Amino acid sequence: MVALRSTRRLAGSARLCVSTSLLALGLSVASPALAQEAAQEEEGAAAQSGDAIVVTGTRIQGINPVGSAVIPVGRDEIEELGVTTTNDALRKLPQVVNFGGSNDQSGGSVIQNTSLNTFFAKSVNLRGLGTASTLSLVNGHRVAPQGPNGQLFDADNIPAIALERIEVVADGGSAIYGSDAIAGVVNYIIRRPEDVAEVQFRAGFADSVQEYTGSVGFGRRWDTGGIFVAYEYQKRTALEADDRPDLYNSDLSAYGGGLNPLFSNPANVQFANNGTPYGIPAGQNGSAITLGSLTTTANRMNPWTGADAVPSGKRNTVVGSFEQELGASVKFKADGFFSRREYKLDGIPQTATLSVPNTNPFSPCAVGKADNSATLDCPASGTVLVPYNFLYDLGPATATGYEQLWSLSGGFDVDFGGSWHANLTGYYSEDEGDSRTDNLINGNGLNRALGATVAGTAKPAGVPYLNPFCDGSAFDCNSDATVDLFRAFTEIGSKFELYGFTGSVGGSLFSLPGGDVRVAVGGEYHHDFLSGTGQISNTRTDNVGVVTAIPVSNQRSVKSGYAEMFVPVFGSGNAIPGIERLEIDAAIRYDKYSDVGSTTNPKIGVNYVPVQGVTFRGSYGTSFRAPSLVDVNKYATAGFLPRTGTGTAVGLTPANGSFLYVYPIGGNPNLRPEQAETWSFGVDIAPEAISGLHASLTYYNIVYTDKIDTAAYNAPIGGVLSSGQYDDFIVFNPNYFPGKATMTLAQFVSYWNSITADPNLPYLGAPPDPTTIIAIVDARRNNSGVVKTDGLDFSFDYAIESPWATFNIGGQANYTFHYKSAPVPAAPLADEVNHFGYPARFAGRMEFGLQKDGFGATTFINYVNGRKITRTFLPASVPDQYLNIDSYTTVDLSLRYSFGDGDSLLGGLKLSASVVNLFDAKPPLVVNTGGSPIRFDPSYSSSLGRFFSFGISKKF
């Protein structure tokens, strides 16, 4: 990884990365002040050709962000990492935490809104502050938000073949870019026009998973401009949970946790709510079940049976850039992309506790059946309860959908002569997505199929009764006509549109002995739209033939103005002993929203170079995030989400009973903007005495307030119901929580009926008897608390040149001192660093590589330290020994060979082979409970295991 170098471009380049980059990896932190002189030298040549030097984190051309470090990632480095996608490369950065921004985070406890990523996108989460707190730009401009909640940008929208580089600034950026840049900025810079034609193909394989990627790029330059276009197709198969039985298994009894649930097939029979379960025998069709047939051994079933852990999918992407000189001083530039991703996930099948009346002929308590048991008696009502898994009737709850994002941007760069220039850019972007989940349950249709009369309507004559007493793994138990009475679906659709323009003017005001004082002033306007169907569903209607739709729409306009000044107090013209360079940069931005008010955010940065090769830097600023259009929309992804838990999980008895609680979910029109205060201090070292050595150390401190989150949903239900800290978000049923309830049972039922009366807020499942709901937990978005975090970023790289080869050694790490958070206002700040669901104390990677002629080899060692899972995430019965999570180390290997750029048949040909997780290291055990327990932490490990990939590319 080692040698940092100032990236030099020809005078004809339109963008220049003045930060340093890695010889082998490209993931090292750039030194702002050390690159400053190189930037200023390049600006002179660039100005002659009318090109603009643009670096993420500043509006002033020709400088790096003062006080803040830039982390560059190039397309070649993505290949050398051995990964197949842009997002996978960014996840290698220690500053990126895999909370809420991955499509492989299924099951276990909900961490940082993972439940909101219903389109299965992959996005960057800097510092573990949330995907919505990281601003993603494409060529420096905004694009429409993605996901049904508008909380992320899918990093794989811009494939590696279309990238010139990615620039990451892990520092607050609202003074430069406005909303969302609390944790930092990720700028995806599209490849410029060049004379090139190339094709790439890559295939990847893991146990039970295959991935294929094909790409083509074409570009041409002419005297006054050029064009570049790239296309990529990617396809990946699903990872079935059954192929990772040690990870996706809800039976945690070996660790003191619960058994697999009673929802099974063959099922169980209970004669009272939460009563003793009696097993239905296997290997029979249910036609002759009597009380005497039932066994005292309860049936249990892993809910992951037949389900996928990671969805299958495919993606088509087109990316392009264009530029054309319009005279000696004006240049037109444009960029755009289109990305469409389709996916399918066979999810965990539906379960329900069925109320089977004695009118159902299959029931052991059916009218006319003999009582042949000496110990069991039918209830007086004749109705028995059957905890049931619908896998063999409905199949898995299958989610299918797509998301497509496109963006167009165009504008003019104007050179006024000297150092003054201007830019005017307009942009339009649109994101559309849809996700449909089939094989759900319509409760009214289900009860009719069981034999009940619902709202005066019974099962149609001639349609067989539902038979839940049959072994579905051995028999075709129920007809299509029966199942079609209750087979339902839910569909979520969203559409975001964004258009706007930005203009700026900049140049040198005057010269100081240390250099030119430069300024940039400008403004921006953008208008945002949200529209869509929200939810279409027939799960809670009178029957499956009746479908309800929830229209969702919002819009807002944003007007902004900004200014930035760079002052080189000391430089090459007036350096004195102890002060080689001293630079100050100050920025301020004002944003006025049509719906949530206005905000002003400043930032100041300082670089100080006491001697050549040593730079001290620091920055301070404030940032904010306005609630998204989804956040404040009452009906956006809203409804009532049912969940069940064992007595152990929810703090009730009996421990093996099944208890229902319900989450109201969705937007909240009363939200306030989030706020943050950030500062950092760092040092960069590049000693002249040790050629090729660079090191960087940065301390950062972030105070994040009024953070929008679904805190009551994210936390384990036991802690929510018993800690007292969430009581302001809960309405308790007095039958189950007499000490906490503030309502009588009649009032509780009346309250339930009132909040579910709105037809645009559906119940996502079969509507329950409200007396059986133990609690109603407000899981809507709320300004739920505070995060205070600080830590160190460290990187080094060293290139060793020898007559035989070039050797590289390097490393990157993040050490988090504190991550103090209060999930809700009533909770005290608790330091959660190194706890499950929060950033690890230490995460880092080492790299060792060599380059000889056309051959390159690199080994990466990835490490995250041991952590703990707190008691709030564990069942009370799990002993303390399972509080500890072991450290995790994986090794990656990348091999490459280039045949050079000659005119021969092999000229421009490159071959590569890589292995991620070379030794197939297993994820550390985590007794990870939640709605669907798993046995690992997907935030810091992967269920994929060892992954081989092979690539070939050819330039013509």
Secondary structure, DSSP 8 states (H G I E B T S, - for coil): ----EE----TT-S----SEE-SSS--S---HHHHHHHHHHHHHHHHHTT-----TT-SSTT---TTS--EEEEHHHHHHHT-SSHHHHHTTSTTB--SS--TT--SSS--TTGGG-TT------BTTS-GGGEEEEETTB----BTTTT-B--GGGS-GGGEEEEEEE-S--HHHH-TT-SSEEEEEEE----SEEEEEEEEEEETTEEEEEEEEEEEEEETTEEEEEEEEEEEE--EEGGG-TTTS----GGGTS--S-S-BSS-EEBSSTT---EE--SSS-STT--GGG-BSS-----TTTT-EEE-EEEEEEEEEEEEEE-SSSEEEEEEEEEEEEEEEEEE---EEEEEE-TTSTTSTT-TT-----SS----TT--EEEEEE-HHHH-SEEEEEEEEEEEEEEEEEEEEETTEEEEEEEEEEEEEEEEEEEEEE-HHHHHHHHT--BTTB---TTS----TTS-TTTS--S-HHHHTTTEEEEEEEEEEEEEEEEEEEEEEEEEETTEEEEEEEEEEEEEEEEEEEEEEE-SSSSSTT--EEEEEEEEEEEEEEEEEEEEEEE-TTT-BTTBSEEEEEEEEEEEEETTTEEEEEEEEEEEEESSTTEEEEEEEEEEEE---TTTT-TTTT-EEEEEEEEHHHHT-SSTT-EEEEEEEES--TT---EEEEEEEEEEEE--TTSTTEEEEEEEEEEEEEEEEE-HHHHS-HHHHHHSSTTGGGEEE-TTT-TTT--S-HHHHHHHHHHHT--TTS-BSSS---GGGEEEEE--S-EEEEEEEEEEEEEEEEEEEE-SS-EEEEEEEEEEEEEEEEESSTTS--EE-TTBTTS--SEEEEEEEEEEETTEEEEEEEEEE--EE--GGGS-TTS-GGGGEE--EEEEEEEEEEE--S-SSTTTTEEEEEEEESTT--------B-SSS-BSS-TTT--SS-SEEEEEEEEE-
